[in-house]
């Protein structure tokens, strides 16, 4: 299963993160399939590659709780179209 998660970067006590798509069984700082954005919790700076994130979400990637919160603040989920929204009449 593909997960959207944070990959830790930076020095001790000066941490920043990359938002990456990874295999669910990979280590936290292991090899990423694709880098999708950047998050700095100290300055609350966020840079996202929204089209790539939307593409991964439509393919079935599952974000972690922290990444889900970051994406909700950036209104990314509004751009994801439901693949099968069939209404029973």
C-alpha positions as CSV (number, residue, x, y, z in Angstrom):
1,X,0.0,0.0,0.0
2,X,1.3,3.5,-0.9
3,X,1.3,6.0,1.9
4,X,1.7,9.8,1.9
5,X,4.0,10.5,4.9
6,X,6.6,12.8,6.3
7,X,10.3,12.2,5.8
8,X,12.5,13.9,8.4
9,X,15.3,16.3,7.4
10,X,17.5,18.8,9.1
11,X,19.6,19.0,12.2
12,X,18.7,18.2,15.7
13,X,16.1,20.6,17.0
14,X,16.0,22.3,13.6
15,X,13.8,19.8,11.9
16,X,11.8,20.1,8.7
17,X,10.0,17.4,6.7
18,X,9.4,16.4,3.1
19,X,5.9,15.0,2.2
20,X,6.6,11.9,0.2
21,X,4.8,8.9,-1.3
22,X,6.3,5.7,0.0
23,X,5.6,2.0,0.3
24,X,3.8,1.4,3.6
25,X,6.4,-1.1,4.8
26,X,9.4,1.2,4.2
27,X,11.3,2.9,6.9
28,X,10.5,6.6,7.8
29,X,13.6,8.0,6.1
30,X,13.9,5.3,3.5
31,X,13.7,5.7,-0.3
32,X,10.7,7.6,-1.5
33,X,8.7,6.8,-4.6
34,X,8.0,10.5,-5.2
35,X,8.6,13.8,-3.3
36,X,5.3,15.8,-3.1
37,X,6.0,18.7,-0.9
38,X,7.8,20.3,2.0
39,X,6.7,21.2,5.6
40,X,8.5,23.2,8.2
41,X,6.8,23.1,11.6
42,X,8.9,25.9,13.1
43,X,7.7,28.5,10.6
44,X,4.6,26.7,9.5
45,X,5.8,26.9,5.9
46,X,4.2,24.5,3.5
47,X,5.0,23.9,-0.2
48,X,2.9,21.3,-2.0
49,X,2.9,19.8,-5.5
50,X,-0.9,19.7,-5.6
51,X,-1.4,18.0,-9.0
52,X,0.9,15.2,-8.0
53,X,-0.7,14.8,-4.6
54,X,-4.2,14.6,-6.2
55,X,-3.0,12.0,-8.6
56,X,-1.6,9.8,-5.8
57,X,-4.8,10.2,-3.8
58,X,-6.9,9.1,-6.8
59,X,-4.6,6.1,-7.2
60,X,-5.5,5.0,-3.6
61,X,-2.6,6.4,-1.6
62,X,-3.4,6.7,2.1
63,X,-2.1,9.8,4.0
64,X,-1.0,9.6,7.6
65,X,-2.9,11.6,10.2
66,X,-0.3,14.5,10.2
67,X,-0.2,14.7,6.4
68,X,-4.0,14.5,6.2
69,X,-4.2,17.6,8.5
70,X,-1.6,19.5,6.3
71,X,-3.6,18.6,3.2
72,X,-6.9,19.6,4.8
73,X,-5.5,23.0,5.7
74,X,-4.4,23.5,2.1
75,X,-7.9,22.4,0.8
76,X,-6.3,19.6,-1.4
77,X,-9.2,17.1,-0.7
78,X,-11.6,19.4,-2.5
79,X,-9.8,18.8,-5.7
80,X,-9.9,15.0,-5.5
81,X,-12.8,13.8,-7.5
82,X,-14.6,10.7,-6.3
83,X,-14.0,7.8,-8.6
84,X,-17.2,5.9,-8.1
85,X,-20.0,8.0,-6.6
86,X,-23.1,6.0,-7.8
87,X,-26.3,6.9,-6.2
88,X,-29.0,4.2,-5.8
89,X,-32.4,5.6,-6.7
